Amino acid sequence: MNHEVVIGSVKDMAREVFGVDKLRDGQVQAIMKALDVDQAGEIVSSSDDICLRMATGYGKSMVFQLPALLIHQRHGFGTTVVVLPTIAKINDHIRSLNKLRVAAGELSSEVDWTEKEKLLIATVASDKGPPLLYTTPESFVKLMYYHLKQLKVLSRVVRVVFDECHELAASERNDRPLIVRKVAV
């Protein structure tokens, strides 16, 4: 599978899922940086770290959502963990994705412990995990930190995204986990 085929798959998914006919140049470059092709010719997540800075409304979310959906669709599993600074932002993302019939999970203080455990078990122990799993910095550290190594070993988590880094890094809240503030800088 070559570069053009991968771009074609990305553009097809953008059209089918998001109703977007044309991706912006910066989006295409970042998405292609997030994807790779393995020896068998399959689309996989790259191991590259990506730092993306784009203007508000330019489509940053689609840059991590499209690769997450494409990998999940191709392999039947693989979760991208997205850390957002507030539950309101998580709810906005999930609401938008649900309207598009895209599965997304949430780990935050708004979700009771039983539901969190079900979601983590589905992600760790089976191919039933969602392509996108949204969490707050606190939940990321409290819950995901303990499970992340196991999830990564099982190839269940393909990428961790820190979205809205400027808000994570600029947070004056003393209760923000230091690890998230350090990563966000």
Backbone torsions as a table, in degrees:
resi	resn	phi	psi	omega
1	MET	NA	128.3	-176.5
2	ASN	-104.0	178.4	-176.4
3	HIS	-55.3	-44.1	-177.6
4	GLU	-65.3	-36.5	179.1
5	VAL	-67.2	-40.4	178.5
6	VAL	-63.4	-47.1	178.2
7	ILE	-59.3	-41.7	177.7
8	GLY	-60.7	-42.4	177.9
9	SER	-63.4	-41.0	178.7
10	VAL	-64.3	-46.4	-179.4
11	LYS	-65.8	-38.2	177.1
12	ASP	-61.5	-44.9	-179.9
13	MET	-66.6	-38.8	177.8
14	ALA	-59.5	-40.8	179.7
15	ARG	-70.8	-48.4	-175.0
16	GLU	-68.7	-42.3	-174.4
17	VAL	-90.1	-47.0	-172.7
18	PHE	-100.9	-8.6	-179.0
19	GLY	70.5	25.3	-178.1
20	VAL	-101.2	120.3	-178.7
21	ASP	-84.1	-27.5	-177.2
22	LYS	-139.8	125.4	175.1
23	LEU	-86.3	149.9	177.5
24	ARG	-77.1	156.4	-177.1
25	ASP	-54.8	-49.3	-179.3
26	GLY	-61.4	-34.0	178.0
27	GLN	-65.5	-48.3	-177.9
28	VAL	-59.6	-46.0	-179.2
29	GLN	-61.8	-44.1	-179.3
30	ALA	-68.4	-41.1	178.6
31	ILE	-62.5	-43.6	179.7
32	MET	-66.1	-30.4	176.1
33	LYS	-68.9	-29.0	-178.8
34	ALA	-81.8	-14.2	-177.6
35	LEU	-113.7	156.9	177.9
36	ASP	-145.5	169.6	176.3
37	VAL	-121.4	126.3	-178.6
38	ASP	-82.0	-178.6	-176.5
39	GLN	-63.7	-26.1	179.0
40	ALA	-84.4	-1.1	179.3
41	GLY	86.5	12.3	-179.8
42	GLU	-89.8	146.1	175.0
43	ILE	-75.0	127.2	179.0
44	VAL	-134.1	169.0	176.1
45	SER	-76.5	137.0	176.5
46	SER	-78.2	162.9	177.6
47	SER	-94.9	7.2	-178.3
48	ASP	-71.9	139.6	170.0
49	ASP	-81.6	141.7	-177.1
50	ILE	-129.7	131.8	172.7
51	CYS	-117.6	117.3	-174.4
52	LEU	-121.0	128.1	177.5
53	ARG	-125.3	117.1	-180.0
54	MET	-138.7	157.2	178.9
55	ALA	-65.0	154.4	176.4
56	THR	-57.0	134.6	178.1
57	GLY	83.2	4.9	-176.7
58	TYR	-85.2	-13.6	176.5
59	GLY	105.1	35.1	179.4
60	LYS	-63.4	-40.4	-176.8
61	SER	-60.4	-38.7	-179.7
62	MET	-63.6	-25.8	-179.0
63	VAL	-65.7	-33.2	175.9
64	PHE	-98.2	-25.0	-179.3
65	GLN	-71.6	-43.7	-179.3
66	LEU	-60.7	-50.9	177.2
67	PRO	-59.9	-38.9	179.5
68	ALA	-60.5	-46.5	-178.9
69	LEU	-68.3	-40.3	-178.7
70	LEU	-64.6	-45.6	179.7
71	ILE	-65.9	-42.9	179.6
72	HIS	-62.9	-41.6	179.2
73	GLN	-65.0	-44.2	-176.6
74	ARG	-69.9	-34.6	-172.5
75	HIS	-109.9	-13.2	-179.3
76	GLY	81.9	-0.4	177.0
77	PHE	-158.6	177.5	179.9
78	GLY	113.7	116.7	-176.5
79	THR	-116.5	135.9	171.5
80	THR	-100.9	120.6	178.6
81	VAL	-89.4	127.6	-178.4
82	VAL	-117.3	120.2	179.1
83	VAL	-99.3	120.3	177.7
84	LEU	-119.2	151.5	-173.4
85	PRO	-71.6	-23.0	-177.1
86	THR	-137.5	154.8	176.7
87	ILE	-65.3	-34.9	178.5
88	ALA	-59.7	-42.4	178.0
89	LYS	-66.4	-39.8	176.5
90	ILE	-60.1	-47.9	-179.6
91	ASN	-60.3	-39.7	177.4
92	ASP	-60.6	-46.7	-179.9
93	HIS	-62.1	-49.2	-177.0
94	ILE	-65.0	-41.2	177.6
95	ARG	-60.2	-45.2	179.2
96	SER	-63.3	-43.6	179.9
97	LEU	-66.8	-39.9	178.4
98	ASN	-61.7	-36.9	176.3
99	LYS	-61.0	-30.6	179.3
100	LEU	-90.4	4.3	-178.7
101	ARG	63.6	38.1	176.6
102	VAL	-105.6	127.3	179.6
103	ALA	-73.3	134.3	176.5
104	ALA	-147.9	139.3	178.6
105	GLY	-106.7	165.1	-179.2
106	GLU	-135.6	131.7	171.1
107	LEU	-121.1	103.8	178.5
108	SER	-153.5	179.3	179.7
109	SER	-68.4	-14.0	177.7
110	GLU	-79.3	-13.9	-178.1
111	VAL	-102.0	128.9	-177.8
112	ASP	-70.7	159.6	-172.6
113	TRP	-56.6	-40.5	-178.9
114	THR	-60.7	-43.5	179.0
115	GLU	-67.3	-38.1	176.9
116	LYS	-61.2	-46.5	179.8
117	GLU	-61.5	-43.4	178.6
118	LYS	-59.2	-44.3	-179.0
119	LEU	-65.6	-43.7	179.4
120	LEU	-66.2	-41.8	178.7
121	ILE	-63.8	-43.0	178.8
122	ALA	-61.7	-37.1	-178.9
123	THR	-75.1	-40.9	-177.2
124	VAL	-78.4	-49.1	-166.3
125	ALA	-94.0	-5.4	-176.8
126	SER	-150.7	-176.5	176.7
127	ASP	-94.8	20.9	-175.0
128	LYS	-96.3	2.3	-179.8
129	GLY	-69.0	152.2	-179.9
130	PRO	-74.1	158.0	176.8
131	PRO	-68.1	-27.6	-179.5
132	LEU	-129.0	130.1	179.8
133	LEU	-126.5	112.0	-176.6
134	TYR	-95.2	141.2	-179.2
135	THR	-150.6	160.3	173.8
136	THR	-88.5	165.0	177.5
137	PRO	-58.1	-40.0	-178.6
138	GLU	-64.1	-46.1	-179.7
139	SER	-69.5	-33.8	177.2
140	PHE	-59.0	-47.7	-178.1
141	VAL	-71.4	-45.5	-175.3
142	LYS	-68.9	-44.2	-174.8
143	LEU	-102.3	-52.3	-172.7
144	MET	-68.5	-34.8	-177.8
145	TYR	-54.7	-40.9	-178.0
146	TYR	-74.3	-28.5	-176.6
147	HIS	-100.5	-16.2	-171.1
148	LEU	-60.8	-42.5	-179.9
149	LYS	-61.8	-44.5	178.3
150	GLN	-64.4	-42.0	179.2
151	LEU	-63.1	-41.4	-178.9
152	LYS	-66.9	-42.1	179.3
153	VAL	-61.0	-38.9	-179.1
154	LEU	-82.4	5.0	-177.7
155	SER	58.9	27.7	178.8
156	ARG	-84.9	-33.8	175.5
157	VAL	-102.0	118.6	-177.9
158	VAL	-97.8	-19.7	-179.3
159	ARG	-163.1	147.6	170.5
160	VAL	-115.6	126.9	-177.4
161	VAL	-114.9	130.0	171.7
162	PHE	-104.8	102.8	-178.3
163	ASP	-94.6	150.1	-178.2
164	GLU	59.6	46.0	-177.7
165	CYS	-57.4	-34.0	-179.4
166	HIS	-61.1	-34.5	177.7
167	GLU	-75.9	-37.2	178.0
168	LEU	-64.6	-45.0	-176.6
169	ALA	-72.2	-33.5	-176.0
170	ALA	-86.5	-3.6	-177.3
171	SER	-57.4	129.6	177.5
172	GLU	-94.3	3.5	-179.7
173	ARG	-71.2	126.8	179.4
174	ASN	-71.6	-19.4	-177.7
175	ASP	-87.5	-2.6	176.3
176	ARG	-66.1	130.7	-179.7
177	PRO	-59.3	132.9	-178.6
178	LEU	-58.0	-38.2	-178.4
179	ILE	-60.0	-38.5	-179.3
180	VAL	-72.4	-40.3	178.2
181	ARG	-62.8	-39.4	-179.6
182	LYS	-67.3	-43.7	-178.9
183	VAL	-67.0	-35.3	-175.4
184	ALA	-72.9	-17.7	-177.4
185	VAL	-77.0	NA	NA
